[in-house]
Amino acid sequence: MANEPITASAASEWLQATRVYAMAAICLVVGLATGYVLRESQSPAPPPQPAAGVRPPAHPAGVMGAGHMPSMAELNHMADKQAAPLLEKLKSDPNNSALLVQIGAVYHAAHQFSEAAAYYGKAAQTDPKNVAIRTKLASSLYRNGDVDGAIAQLNKALSYDPKDANALFDLGMIRWQGKADSEGALAAWQQLLKTNPQLSTDRKATVEKLMADVKAAPGKQRGIEGARSDDGNKSNSK
């Protein structure tokens, strides 16, 4: 998929509203990209993209040519190779939450969501009140098929910070896309808007557009791209 959803220096900024729907349509085919719209500069956790010097798996020369779609085995191999130096550091500092998050980000970027969740989970155990870590863990759990586990992590995060915009946004998205729970999604996004009056106009508009899409299709589980494609028709019919 923002951070993907994951961003590095741009982790402190949300993606512009003009990119949200295109990215979301891709992300939600295979799962949620946590916080791909909502990223805050004051977040206490390391950014969701691997830290400086740790890049998402790329196509190594001699292994995959231009245009080659890597297999899951190739992605796993690249992630293992990239995570190796971090894992070596972790041996002498096994409770280093920053290292655990970096390793989790490497595997998440490679779509190795089970491994990513394992490292994010260890980071959450080390730093249990870190809301940003729990939202990352929720993302990997969701994309690995554990919808209930993802919701549980987001609810836990919100027990520490009920106003966290990323957790509220992702909770709404998972409830909508993972549970077909329109009411739950709307409740989360309404809480987001209510408790975050500082939202910029474009970010607020992004959330409001998602809410409008949900309200326009009551009782139906619809993808963002589908909701967007006939948005004009729905508006004319009201």
KOLZADO-46602 format. One record per residue (C-alpha): residue number from 1; residue in three letters; x, z, y. Coordinates in steps of 0.1 Angstrom, whole numbers, plus 2048, in hexadecimal, padded with zeros to 3 digits. Last residue first. Layout:
N
@pos->NUM; code->ALA; x->X; z->Z; y->Y;
...
% end
This chain:
238
@pos->238; code->LYS; x->6D1; z->7E0; y->880;
@pos->237; code->SER; x->6D4; z->7BF; y->86F;
@pos->236; code->ASN; x->6EC; z->7B1; y->888;
@pos->235; code->SER; x->705; z->7CD; y->883;
@pos->234; code->LYS; x->704; z->7C8; y->85D;
@pos->233; code->ASN; x->70B; z->7A3; y->861;
@pos->232; code->GLY; x->729; z->7A9; y->877;
@pos->231; code->ASP; x->737; z->7C3; y->860;
@pos->230; code->ASP; x->736; z->7AA; y->843;
@pos->229; code->SER; x->75B; z->7A7; y->83D;
@pos->228; code->ARG; x->763; z->7CA; y->848;
@pos->227; code->ALA; x->74F; z->7DC; y->82E;
@pos->226; code->GLY; x->75E; z->7C5; y->814;
@pos->225; code->GLU; x->781; z->7CC; y->820;
@pos->224; code->ILE; x->77A; z->7F2; y->821;
@pos->223; code->GLY; x->76F; z->7F3; y->7FE;
@pos->222; code->ARG; x->74B; z->7FC; y->7F6;
@pos->221; code->GLN; x->73C; z->818; y->7E0;
@pos->220; code->LYS; x->717; z->816; y->7E8;
@pos->219; code->GLY; x->6FE; z->832; y->7EE;
@pos->218; code->PRO; x->6FC; z->82B; y->813;
@pos->217; code->ALA; x->70F; z->80B; y->81E;
@pos->216; code->ALA; x->70D; z->80B; y->844;
@pos->215; code->LYS; x->715; z->830; y->846;
@pos->214; code->VAL; x->736; z->82B; y->834;
@pos->213; code->ASP; x->740; z->80E; y->849;
@pos->212; code->ALA; x->737; z->821; y->869;
@pos->211; code->MET; x->74C; z->83E; y->85E;
@pos->210; code->LEU; x->76A; z->827; y->858;
@pos->209; code->LYS; x->765; z->818; y->87B;
@pos->208; code->GLU; x->763; z->83B; y->88A;
@pos->207; code->VAL; x->784; z->844; y->87A;
@pos->206; code->THR; x->795; z->825; y->887;
@pos->205; code->ALA; x->785; z->82A; y->8AA;
@pos->204; code->LYS; x->794; z->84D; y->8AC;
@pos->203; code->ARG; x->7B6; z->83F; y->8A5;
@pos->202; code->ASP; x->7B1; z->823; y->8BF;
@pos->201; code->THR; x->7A5; z->83B; y->8DA;
@pos->200; code->SER; x->7C1; z->855; y->8D5;
@pos->199; code->LEU; x->7B8; z->875; y->8C2;
@pos->198; code->GLN; x->7BB; z->894; y->8D7;
@pos->197; code->PRO; x->799; z->8A0; y->8CE;
@pos->196; code->ASN; x->7A6; z->8A9; y->8AB;
@pos->195; code->THR; x->78F; z->8C3; y->89D;
@pos->194; code->LYS; x->76E; z->8B0; y->8A1;
@pos->193; code->LEU; x->77C; z->88E; y->898;
@pos->192; code->LEU; x->78C; z->89B; y->878;
@pos->191; code->GLN; x->76D; z->8AF; y->86F;
@pos->190; code->GLN; x->758; z->890; y->873;
@pos->189; code->TRP; x->771; z->87E; y->85C;
@pos->188; code->ALA; x->76E; z->899; y->841;
@pos->187; code->ALA; x->748; z->89B; y->843;
@pos->186; code->LEU; x->745; z->875; y->842;
@pos->185; code->ALA; x->75A; z->873; y->822;
@pos->184; code->GLY; x->747; z->88F; y->812;
@pos->183; code->GLU; x->726; z->87E; y->81A;
@pos->182; code->SER; x->732; z->85C; y->80D;
@pos->181; code->ASP; x->73D; z->86A; y->7EC;
@pos->180; code->ALA; x->745; z->84C; y->7D7;
@pos->179; code->LYS; x->75E; z->863; y->7C6;
@pos->178; code->GLY; x->77F; z->850; y->7C9;
@pos->177; code->GLN; x->779; z->839; y->7E6;
@pos->176; code->TRP; x->763; z->84F; y->7FC;
@pos->175; code->ARG; x->770; z->871; y->7F2;
@pos->174; code->ILE; x->793; z->863; y->7F2;
@pos->173; code->MET; x->790; z->855; y->815;
@pos->172; code->GLY; x->780; z->874; y->823;
@pos->171; code->LEU; x->79A; z->88A; y->815;
@pos->170; code->ASP; x->7B5; z->873; y->822;
@pos->169; code->PHE; x->7A8; z->875; y->845;
@pos->168; code->LEU; x->7A5; z->89B; y->843;
@pos->167; code->ALA; x->7C7; z->89F; y->835;
@pos->166; code->ASN; x->7D7; z->889; y->84F;
@pos->165; code->ALA; x->7C4; z->899; y->86C;
@pos->164; code->ASP; x->7CD; z->8BD; y->864;
@pos->163; code->LYS; x->7B2; z->8D2; y->874;
@pos->162; code->PRO; x->7AB; z->8EA; y->857;
@pos->161; code->ASP; x->7D0; z->8F3; y->855;
@pos->160; code->TYR; x->7D8; z->90A; y->838;
@pos->159; code->SER; x->7B7; z->906; y->826;
@pos->158; code->LEU; x->7BA; z->8E1; y->82F;
@pos->157; code->ALA; x->7D8; z->8DD; y->819;
@pos->156; code->LYS; x->7C6; z->8ED; y->7FC;
@pos->155; code->ASN; x->7A8; z->8D6; y->802;
@pos->154; code->LEU; x->7C1; z->8B9; y->802;
@pos->153; code->GLN; x->7D1; z->8C5; y->7E2;
@pos->152; code->ALA; x->7AF; z->8C9; y->7D0;
@pos->151; code->ILE; x->7A4; z->8A6; y->7DC;
@pos->150; code->ALA; x->7C3; z->897; y->7CC;
@pos->149; code->GLY; x->7BE; z->8AA; y->7AC;
@pos->148; code->ASP; x->79A; z->89E; y->7AA;
@pos->147; code->VAL; x->7A5; z->87A; y->7AF;
@pos->146; code->ASP; x->7C0; z->87B; y->795;
@pos->145; code->GLY; x->7C5; z->855; y->78F;
@pos->144; code->ASN; x->7EA; z->852; y->796;
@pos->143; code->ARG; x->7E2; z->845; y->7B9;
@pos->142; code->TYR; x->7CE; z->864; y->7BF;
@pos->141; code->LEU; x->7EA; z->87B; y->7B3;
@pos->140; code->SER; x->803; z->869; y->7C8;
@pos->139; code->SER; x->7EE; z->86C; y->7E7;
@pos->138; code->ALA; x->7E5; z->890; y->7E1;
@pos->137; code->LEU; x->80A; z->899; y->7DE;
@pos->136; code->LYS; x->810; z->888; y->7FF;
@pos->135; code->THR; x->7F4; z->89C; y->80F;
@pos->134; code->ARG; x->802; z->8BC; y->7FF;
@pos->133; code->ILE; x->824; z->8B5; y->80F;
@pos->132; code->ALA; x->815; z->8B1; y->831;
@pos->131; code->VAL; x->802; z->8D2; y->82E;
@pos->130; code->ASN; x->820; z->8E7; y->827;
@pos->129; code->LYS; x->812; z->909; y->81D;
@pos->128; code->PRO; x->81F; z->907; y->7F9;
@pos->127; code->ASP; x->844; z->900; y->802;
@pos->126; code->THR; x->856; z->903; y->7E1;
@pos->125; code->GLN; x->837; z->8FD; y->7CC;
@pos->124; code->ALA; x->82E; z->8E0; y->7E3;
@pos->123; code->ALA; x->850; z->8D1; y->7DE;
@pos->122; code->LYS; x->84C; z->8D4; y->7B8;
@pos->121; code->GLY; x->82B; z->8C1; y->7BB;
@pos->120; code->TYR; x->83B; z->8A6; y->7D1;
@pos->119; code->TYR; x->854; z->8A2; y->7B6;
@pos->118; code->ALA; x->83A; z->89F; y->79A;
@pos->117; code->ALA; x->823; z->88A; y->7AF;
@pos->116; code->ALA; x->83E; z->870; y->7B5;
@pos->115; code->GLU; x->845; z->86E; y->790;
@pos->114; code->SER; x->821; z->868; y->788;
@pos->113; code->PHE; x->81E; z->850; y->7A5;
@pos->112; code->GLN; x->83A; z->838; y->79B;
@pos->111; code->HIS; x->82C; z->81E; y->7B4;
@pos->110; code->ALA; x->850; z->817; y->7C0;
@pos->109; code->ALA; x->848; z->826; y->7E2;
@pos->108; code->HIS; x->83A; z->845; y->7D1;
@pos->107; code->TYR; x->85A; z->848; y->7BD;
@pos->106; code->VAL; x->870; z->848; y->7DB;
@pos->105; code->ALA; x->858; z->85F; y->7EE;
@pos->104; code->GLY; x->859; z->879; y->7D3;
@pos->103; code->ILE; x->87F; z->879; y->7D4;
@pos->102; code->GLN; x->87E; z->87E; y->7FA;
@pos->101; code->VAL; x->864; z->89A; y->7F6;
@pos->100; code->LEU; x->879; z->8AC; y->7DC;
@pos->99; code->LEU; x->898; z->8A9; y->7F2;
@pos->98; code->ALA; x->884; z->8B9; y->810;
@pos->97; code->SER; x->876; z->8D4; y->7F9;
@pos->96; code->ASN; x->899; z->8E0; y->7EE;
@pos->95; code->ASN; x->88F; z->8F6; y->7D1;
@pos->94; code->PRO; x->8A7; z->8E6; y->7B8;
@pos->93; code->ASP; x->8C6; z->8E9; y->7CE;
@pos->92; code->SER; x->8E5; z->8E2; y->7B9;
@pos->91; code->LYS; x->8D3; z->8CB; y->7A2;
@pos->90; code->LEU; x->8BF; z->8BC; y->7BF;
@pos->89; code->LYS; x->8DE; z->8AC; y->7CD;
@pos->88; code->GLU; x->8E1; z->897; y->7AD;
@pos->87; code->LEU; x->8BC; z->88F; y->7AE;
@pos->86; code->LEU; x->8C1; z->881; y->7D1;
@pos->85; code->PRO; x->8DE; z->86C; y->7C6;
@pos->84; code->ALA; x->8C8; z->85E; y->7A9;
@pos->83; code->ALA; x->8A8; z->857; y->7BC;
@pos->82; code->GLN; x->8B3; z->834; y->7C5;
@pos->81; code->LYS; x->8BC; z->82B; y->7A1;
@pos->80; code->ASP; x->89D; z->83B; y->793;
@pos->79; code->ALA; x->888; z->829; y->7AC;
@pos->78; code->MET; x->898; z->808; y->7A4;
@pos->77; code->HIS; x->893; z->80D; y->77F;
@pos->76; code->ASN; x->86F; z->817; y->784;
@pos->75; code->LEU; x->868; z->7F9; y->799;
@pos->74; code->GLU; x->878; z->7E3; y->77E;
@pos->73; code->ALA; x->863; z->7F3; y->763;
@pos->72; code->MET; x->844; z->7EF; y->778;
@pos->71; code->SER; x->84C; z->7CA; y->77B;
@pos->70; code->PRO; x->85A; z->7BC; y->79B;
@pos->69; code->MET; x->848; z->79E; y->7AB;
@pos->68; code->HIS; x->862; z->783; y->7B2;
@pos->67; code->GLY; x->85E; z->771; y->7D3;
@pos->66; code->ALA; x->883; z->770; y->7DA;
@pos->65; code->GLY; x->898; z->777; y->7BB;
@pos->64; code->MET; x->898; z->797; y->7A7;
@pos->63; code->VAL; x->8B6; z->7A6; y->795;
@pos->62; code->GLY; x->8D4; z->794; y->7A4;
@pos->61; code->ALA; x->8CF; z->7A3; y->7C6;
@pos->60; code->PRO; x->8BA; z->7C3; y->7C5;
@pos->59; code->HIS; x->896; z->7C0; y->7CF;
@pos->58; code->ALA; x->88F; z->7DF; y->7E4;
@pos->57; code->PRO; x->885; z->802; y->7DA;
@pos->56; code->PRO; x->87A; z->816; y->7F8;
@pos->55; code->ARG; x->898; z->821; y->80D;
@pos->54; code->VAL; x->8AB; z->841; y->80C;
@pos->53; code->GLY; x->8C7; z->842; y->826;
@pos->52; code->ALA; x->8B1; z->853; y->840;
@pos->51; code->ALA; x->895; z->865; y->82F;
@pos->50; code->PRO; x->87D; z->856; y->816;
@pos->49; code->GLN; x->85C; z->84E; y->827;
@pos->48; code->PRO; x->843; z->86A; y->828;
@pos->47; code->PRO; x->853; z->87A; y->846;
@pos->46; code->PRO; x->862; z->89D; y->83F;
@pos->45; code->ALA; x->848; z->8B8; y->843;
@pos->44; code->PRO; x->840; z->8CB; y->862;
@pos->43; code->SER; x->829; z->8B0; y->871;
@pos->42; code->GLN; x->82D; z->8B1; y->897;
@pos->41; code->SER; x->830; z->88B; y->899;
@pos->40; code->GLU; x->80E; z->885; y->889;
@pos->39; code->ARG; x->805; z->86B; y->870;
@pos->38; code->LEU; x->7E1; z->85F; y->86B;
@pos->37; code->VAL; x->7DB; z->83B; y->860;
@pos->36; code->TYR; x->7F0; z->839; y->841;
@pos->35; code->GLY; x->7EB; z->85E; y->83B;
@pos->34; code->THR; x->7EB; z->85B; y->816;
@pos->33; code->ALA; x->7EB; z->839; y->808;
@pos->32; code->LEU; x->7CD; z->83B; y->7F1;
@pos->31; code->GLY; x->7C9; z->828; y->7D1;
@pos->30; code->VAL; x->7CF; z->808; y->7BF;
@pos->29; code->VAL; x->7B5; z->7F2; y->7D0;
@pos->28; code->LEU; x->7B3; z->80B; y->7EC;
@pos->27; code->CYS; x->7D6; z->803; y->7F9;
@pos->26; code->ILE; x->7D0; z->7DE; y->7FD;
@pos->25; code->ALA; x->7AF; z->7E1; y->810;
@pos->24; code->ALA; x->7BD; z->7FE; y->824;
@pos->23; code->MET; x->7DA; z->7E9; y->830;
@pos->22; code->ALA; x->7C4; z->7CD; y->83D;
@pos->21; code->TYR; x->7AC; z->7E6; y->84B;
@pos->20; code->VAL; x->7C5; z->7FC; y->85D;
@pos->19; code->ARG; x->7DA; z->7E1; y->86D;
@pos->18; code->THR; x->7C6; z->7DC; y->88D;
@pos->17; code->ALA; x->7C2; z->801; y->890;
@pos->16; code->GLN; x->7E6; z->806; y->896;
@pos->15; code->LEU; x->7F9; z->81A; y->87C;
@pos->14; code->TRP; x->7FC; z->83E; y->885;
@pos->13; code->GLU; x->81C; z->84A; y->895;
@pos->12; code->SER; x->834; z->866; y->88B;
@pos->11; code->ALA; x->83C; z->854; y->86B;
@pos->10; code->ALA; x->84A; z->837; y->87F;
@pos->9; code->SER; x->86D; z->844; y->87A;
@pos->8; code->ALA; x->867; z->840; y->855;
@pos->7; code->THR; x->845; z->833; y->849;
@pos->6; code->ILE; x->831; z->838; y->82A;
@pos->5; code->PRO; x->810; z->828; y->82B;
@pos->4; code->GLU; x->81F; z->80C; y->81A;
@pos->3; code->ASN; x->821; z->831; y->826;
@pos->2; code->ALA; x->806; z->822; y->838;
@pos->1; code->MET; x->800; z->800; y->800;
% end
